[in-house]
């Protein structure tokens, strides 16, 4: 767990109110093709009734002069999304947040950790998910019981790209805004 998450968990468990987010991360990590560097920027989009932010990372095949083209000449982009925390309708009495990673092609592995913080009552929960050889992964974490207050979700992923792609692995995170939930 990175220091940033440790601070958040300590703050949530100590009932310390934290603002709506942390410092913006700016541009994403660079994906390297030979000696050429391309910077990938964050993008936001809405795909559910309670949208949260998303961030994408891209890896490109390593292309070397004089090497046969066994590696496909395409890039793979993976997008991490997190919905806003909400009063769960599928598990009554809980507060919930859903997150997922979606890639344009299967990757070697995806690891996903989802956190849910209840700042009003100083509580937090987390859950970890992983798979191998797939193009997507999703999960959720809940706090039981749901108590009215201010909640924030955070998702962290590590994607290990297929052989021949760089950079590998890449880790990044995305957080929802702090939202009030009425239970």
Secondary structure as GFF3:
##gff-version 3
##sequence-region A 1 183
A	DSSP	alpha_helix	3	13	.	.	.	ID=ss1
A	DSSP	beta_strand	30	33	.	.	.	ID=ss2
A	DSSP	beta_strand	36	39	.	.	.	ID=ss3
A	DSSP	beta_strand	54	61	.	.	.	ID=ss4
A	DSSP	beta_strand	76	82	.	.	.	ID=ss5
A	DSSP	beta_strand	86	87	.	.	.	ID=ss6
A	DSSP	beta_strand	94	103	.	.	.	ID=ss7
A	DSSP	beta_strand	109	118	.	.	.	ID=ss8
A	DSSP	beta_strand	123	132	.	.	.	ID=ss9
A	DSSP	beta_strand	136	144	.	.	.	ID=ss10
A	DSSP	beta_strand	149	160	.	.	.	ID=ss11
A	DSSP	beta_strand	165	166	.	.	.	ID=ss12
A	DSSP	beta_strand	170	175	.	.	.	ID=ss13
A	DSSP	beta_strand	179	181	.	.	.	ID=ss14
###
